Amino acid sequence: MAQPDPNQVLRRLPLVVGGLGAFLLLVNRLFTPEITNSQARGDVLGVVLSAVLILTGLIWQQVQPRTPDSVELIGEEGFDMLPDLPQAVKTELAWASHLLLTNTVTRSLLVIVQDKILLRRGILGAKSEVKPGTILKRVLETQKPVYLVDLKVYPGKVEFDYLPENVQGVICQPIGKIGILILGANAPRSYTKQDERWIAGIADKLAVTLSVS
């Protein structure tokens, strides 16, 4: 279910205050039998201030970024790792996945190397088997990441049936030339450019460890 926007009240506050101020000025003018010069000047100033507040509220409605709607991913939380990996690789995978799950919007992730699933962690999809589709093959061939900002609008989403069925955004990050790091988020358009750079750095570190091992 979508979460409410935490900035909604802040964006609407100038509109409410400005509208209330204008209404009170109007009521005051209607029930005042005789308008003095000082009151007229005060009314003009009040109208200007109310107009400024209303205009500010209208601008904030359009320019302030809204927090993307997030959902609760469908699936069970888990931590599956290929058992016969070297201890150094296990430690590296556990460290990298923990950082991504706790410091980004990532809620589900997989590490695939040479068609083997080394790691599944976070909210796991119902399917445990991964058949690389067009998108994953392109990532490996071009060595460039793919960020699907809103998965439901992409026809190619069917190839990610191993992720939770309602995953919102997906990053496919190459791990050198040997594998792919797949990250699933619970909100669309939620990874920042800084997140993408950080994910690329972690993938490069994994590539070094996996190549050595």
Beta strands, then each sheet from edge to edge (+ up, - down):
strand 1: 76-81
strand 2: 106-113
strand 3: 116-124
strand 4: 146-148
strand 5: 169-175
strand 6: 179-185
sheet 1: 1+ 3- 2+ 6- 5+ 4-
end
